[in-house]
Amino acid sequence: MRDGALKLALRGPSIDGLAHTALIKLLAKRLVFSRRTTEMIHGDASRLKRALCSDLSFTELKNRLEDALRC
């Protein structure tokens, strides 16, 4: 994490939303939450992406991120 942002590298192409799908799959798997409650809210044409996970509080998401980064 840097400046409150998580930096990830994805191998999926940014064609037809495949990068979005790959990002959500990765986050859901590592942070243990439902992909159905997650959506991309920014970054369709940008390398900077923002995701919204509606079933976790900010504190819970932050704790899960910190735990995942320790592994």
Backbone bond lengths (Angstrom), bond angles and torsions (degrees), N, CA, C in turn:
res aa  C-N    CA-C-N  psi(-1)  N-CA   C-N-CA  omega(-1)  CA-C   N-CA-C  phi
1 M - - - 1.451 - - 1.517 108.49 -
2 R 1.305 114.09 142.73 1.460 119.59 177.59 1.516 108.19 -146.57
3 D 1.305 116.46 127.70 1.472 122.39 -179.56 1.532 111.77 54.07
4 G 1.322 116.37 37.52 1.451 120.74 177.93 1.514 114.71 77.67
5 A 1.329 117.44 8.17 1.465 121.15 -179.54 1.520 109.62 -119.43
6 L 1.293 115.36 146.10 1.455 121.94 176.83 1.522 107.98 -97.11
7 K 1.326 116.99 125.77 1.453 120.38 -179.30 1.525 108.56 -99.67
8 L 1.324 115.78 124.47 1.466 122.46 -179.68 1.515 109.45 -128.86
9 A 1.317 115.98 150.29 1.454 121.38 173.05 1.524 107.80 -114.38
10 L 1.314 116.11 126.31 1.457 121.63 -179.50 1.520 110.21 -111.32
11 R 1.308 115.69 146.18 1.459 119.84 177.47 1.520 112.32 -94.00
12 G 1.306 116.75 -17.37 1.465 120.52 -178.92 1.519 111.17 -67.64
13 P 1.327 116.81 140.48 1.465 119.49 178.81 1.522 111.36 -69.37
14 S 1.308 115.55 155.66 1.467 120.14 -179.74 1.527 111.14 -88.35
15 I 1.307 115.94 29.59 1.467 122.00 -179.07 1.525 108.88 -96.22
16 D 1.324 116.42 133.28 1.469 122.36 175.63 1.529 113.77 52.98
17 G 1.323 117.22 34.80 1.458 120.71 176.02 1.513 115.55 76.12
18 L 1.339 118.41 11.18 1.466 120.48 -178.55 1.530 112.01 -65.80
19 A 1.321 117.46 -33.97 1.469 119.64 177.70 1.524 110.12 -67.15
20 H 1.329 117.02 -39.65 1.468 120.73 176.99 1.522 110.07 -60.58
21 T 1.324 115.88 -47.26 1.461 120.98 -179.10 1.526 110.73 -61.66
22 A 1.327 117.10 -42.98 1.462 121.18 179.70 1.527 110.63 -63.81
23 L 1.330 116.91 -40.91 1.465 120.70 179.23 1.525 111.40 -64.16
24 I 1.308 117.16 -46.93 1.463 120.41 -179.21 1.527 110.64 -64.76
25 K 1.335 117.48 -40.66 1.468 120.57 177.48 1.529 111.47 -60.54
26 L 1.324 115.57 -44.96 1.464 120.56 -179.68 1.521 110.90 -63.13
27 L 1.318 117.15 -48.59 1.465 120.29 -179.53 1.529 111.54 -63.03
28 A 1.320 116.72 -43.51 1.471 120.31 -179.17 1.522 111.02 -62.75
29 K 1.303 116.90 -40.63 1.465 120.70 -179.29 1.528 111.52 -68.22
30 R 1.322 116.57 -48.26 1.472 120.44 -176.01 1.527 113.11 -74.71
31 L 1.332 116.75 -32.26 1.463 120.09 -175.43 1.521 112.64 -103.31
32 V 1.315 117.22 -0.05 1.462 124.89 175.08 1.536 111.82 55.66
33 F 1.320 115.24 70.49 1.455 120.54 171.60 1.527 108.46 -146.03
34 S 1.296 116.46 168.25 1.454 122.22 -175.46 1.523 111.72 -77.86
35 R 1.311 116.09 131.82 1.468 120.20 176.12 1.526 111.24 -65.98
36 R 1.329 116.69 -27.78 1.473 120.17 -178.35 1.525 112.25 -67.62
37 T 1.324 117.95 -22.53 1.469 120.49 -179.00 1.525 112.03 -98.73
38 T 1.333 116.21 13.30 1.454 121.24 -177.67 1.517 109.95 -120.95
39 E 1.320 115.42 138.35 1.459 119.60 178.31 1.514 110.08 -142.62
40 M 1.313 115.86 151.63 1.449 121.17 174.68 1.526 107.23 -81.97
41 I 1.327 116.94 127.33 1.461 120.06 -177.91 1.521 112.99 -110.49
42 H 1.340 116.36 -9.35 1.463 119.61 179.61 1.524 108.45 -159.10
43 G 1.313 116.73 143.93 1.447 120.70 171.19 1.510 116.37 113.23
44 D 1.317 117.58 22.50 1.472 118.99 179.35 1.525 112.32 -55.36
45 A 1.307 116.80 -42.76 1.472 120.95 -176.92 1.518 111.50 -115.21
46 S 1.320 117.40 26.39 1.456 121.11 -174.92 1.521 110.12 -134.99
47 R 1.323 115.39 154.76 1.464 119.31 174.51 1.528 110.66 -74.66
48 L 1.322 117.18 -22.14 1.459 122.68 176.87 1.521 108.49 -86.34
49 K 1.314 115.98 120.07 1.460 120.54 -176.78 1.522 109.26 -121.49
50 R 1.320 115.67 149.89 1.462 121.37 175.70 1.509 108.28 -128.01
51 A 1.321 114.38 132.75 1.463 120.15 179.66 1.523 109.12 -117.93
52 L 1.315 115.49 147.80 1.458 122.01 176.58 1.523 107.90 -116.73
53 C 1.323 115.60 124.27 1.460 121.43 176.83 1.517 107.09 -112.94
54 S 1.318 116.62 107.14 1.459 120.52 -170.99 1.527 114.46 -81.47
55 D 1.340 118.77 -8.67 1.464 118.14 -178.82 1.525 114.04 -101.50
56 L 1.341 117.87 7.29 1.461 121.28 177.10 1.524 110.08 -126.85
57 S 1.324 115.51 142.65 1.460 119.32 172.87 1.529 108.41 -76.14
58 F 1.305 116.90 163.90 1.463 120.95 178.10 1.518 110.45 -57.55
59 T 1.334 117.13 -44.69 1.466 121.28 -177.91 1.527 110.91 -62.96
60 E 1.328 117.00 -44.19 1.467 120.59 179.34 1.527 111.18 -64.40
61 L 1.316 116.97 -42.27 1.465 120.73 178.11 1.526 110.49 -62.96
62 K 1.310 116.73 -44.12 1.471 121.46 179.06 1.525 110.66 -61.07
63 N 1.327 117.25 -44.65 1.471 121.01 178.74 1.526 111.29 -61.95
64 R 1.327 116.56 -42.61 1.476 120.02 179.55 1.523 111.79 -66.68
65 L 1.336 116.76 -38.04 1.460 120.66 176.03 1.525 110.76 -62.26
66 E 1.320 116.67 -46.08 1.464 120.36 -179.85 1.528 110.66 -62.31
67 D 1.322 117.56 -41.85 1.464 121.56 178.07 1.529 110.79 -62.91
68 A 1.329 116.93 -43.49 1.469 121.37 -178.85 1.520 111.54 -66.25
69 L 1.327 117.08 -35.33 1.451 120.56 -179.42 1.530 113.21 -73.09
70 R 1.324 116.41 -21.02 1.464 120.51 177.64 1.524 112.20 -75.48
71 C 1.313 116.97 -21.38 1.479 121.45 -177.65 1.488 112.53 -73.88
